[in-house]
Amino acid sequence: MTSIIQLLPDHVANQIAAGEVVQRPASVVKELIENAVDAKATDIKLVVKDAGKTLIQVIDNGQGMSVTDARLCFERHATSKIKHAEDLFAIHTKGFRGEALASIAAVAHVELKTKQDQEELGTHIIIEGSKVVAQEPIVHPKGTSFLVKNLFFNIPARRNFLKSDSIELRHVLDEFQRVALAHPNIAFTMLHNGVEVFQLPSTNLRQRIVNMFGVKTNEKLVPITENTDLVSIQGFVMKPEYAKKTRGEQFFFVNHRFIKSSYLHHAIMNAYEGLLKEAMHPGYFLYLEVPPHTIDINIHPTKTEIKFEEEQAIYAILRSAAKHSLGQFQIAPILDFERDPNLDTPYEYNRLDASIPQVDFNPQFNPFSNSESIKTSTGNTSFSTKRVPQESWESLYAGIPEISQELIASIEEEPVISSLFSEEEPEESKQASYFQIQRKYVVSPIKSGLLVMHQNRAHQRILYEQLLEQMTQFNAVSQPLLFPVSVKLSVVETQMLQELQPVLHTLGFQLEFASNQEVLFHALPNHAEANQIEPLIQEVLHELELEQQKPGKQSEMIAKAMAKALAIKTGKSLTDTEMDHLVHQLFACKEPHISPTQQMTFYKLEGQDLDKKFEL
């Protein structure tokens, strides 16, 4: 019987491995930057074109490679990080499998330029689909340059599964941020399509976070420090009032490696118990240092999940440290530079006994005395009281006619109305009237009973359909601002907003990108006001993250987010005219029964339902 099992060719095995290692351009960025960090580089530059589909280049000033290492690094399972199986439990570097470069070279055109410090010439290697096309010596500065072009050129099916440039760029930014946050002592630069996205100098951890997520992030951070024999914790958690609806700025690092851990995340959420609103997520940047032999990082292909030996103990320590920092923040004193020093109590007063105040009064003072004036003194102050003759008070009533006894009798004999309402209602009261309950519901009588309408959801439905109509018919009314309004955002949020700019323009927005972290608004839709811009934009960005930009749903997502941000809030008092206008606009909508978030907008309370409540 013939054998049916055979060894795979190397190029096929590399493509299979690439299916795990190289999922998208961001995977290549992660592997190349981590290799630069392992090479002890102090300055790393990332150049990306078309979100990495056309070009990914990583340049570093690290140790470089010899001619032999440069050729051997593209072979499968070739690594300088481990030699024995025991080394897997003493890993201090990023990559160690030796599959990354081989997998990348199997699905892209790769150029490598590298040189060691002690060598005179470097090495230039060109590889296309695992085949070495050229290898020659070149003049090159110390360090390494990896150039990856035409990703998935030989696997068209994989290339077709890539998302739009904006989504792929977002994944690239995520991987770049994770490595840059893990190593604040390394300078990082990133360019996309020739435009500088990040310029991060070597600095401390707090400044690295601020440089990456914007100046406003500095006031949101609460430091955490905890050192034990089991784990050392450093980093920051964000104040509860800055929690978001999405899990954006949440980072765990273990031994300078980014990880995802739902178990540790639960510890942080437990520390915020009672401080957050429902469905809100806090941000955190937490760095854990543990002995390498107490963790196993070889349980996931991307190495973003690890297993702790003392998982429960680390959970308790992390929860306690976060809770202590949040409590300490609540009671920490602040510097008040507008304080008046004259109101301070001198320090020497702490040794003095409290003195009983003395009260001076005149025991002979009688306010009902008939004397013309009685002098009294309190300390050094004196005043006098004069008695006014009783006859002078009667002059106040001079000239007022006396009330006749007939008028008094008529007032006393006026009948008392026993009913709260008169039997005959005025004509105005017979018309439809509205009133609010808890400044949340609008109630109106109808023929069959009562109409109870949720004012916020109803207004969301009204605005949602109006905004969709403006998008499709391009008839949005824009109101220009006398002075542009500046909104500070993170680099990732700015990239997301650039993607939405054409749709926002159809709604009446006119915006200008002043920098990677600042947007200027020159005009707004007629629904919005200047003080609503920042929460409105944040709501749109949050919805974009939640929806993950479903194909063909972008306009609906923006309309939903804007309607949610601009709708009448619960707690706002409405006039009769406003309530009447709200009811009529709602029932003019195509789908008045549900809000854009698929929630009920109104409820009819039938008369028979009321009858059942009063049945014996």
CORKACOR-V726526 format. One record per helix or strand. SS is the DSSP state (A for helix, B for strand). FROM is the first residue (numbers start at 0). TO is the last residue. Records with the same first field share a line. If there is no record, write none. Layout:
SS->FROM-TO / FROM-TO
This chain:
A->9-20 / 24-37 / 49-51 / 66-71 / 84-88 / 99-105 / 155-159 / 164-181 / 204-212 / 214-219 / 239-241 / 261-270 / 291-293 / 310-330 / 340-342 / 346-350 / 389-396 / 404-411 / 427-429 / 454-472 / 490-505 / 529-546 / 553-565 / 575-585 / 606-612
B->42-48 / 54-59 / 108-114 / 121-127 / 130-137 / 142-148 / 186-191 / 194-199 / 220-226 / 231-237 / 243-243 / 249-253 / 256-258 / 280-280 / 283-288 / 294-295 / 306-307 / 372-377 / 380-385 / 433-436 / 440-445 / 448-453 / 477-487 / 509-514 / 517-524 / 593-593 / 599-599 / 601-605
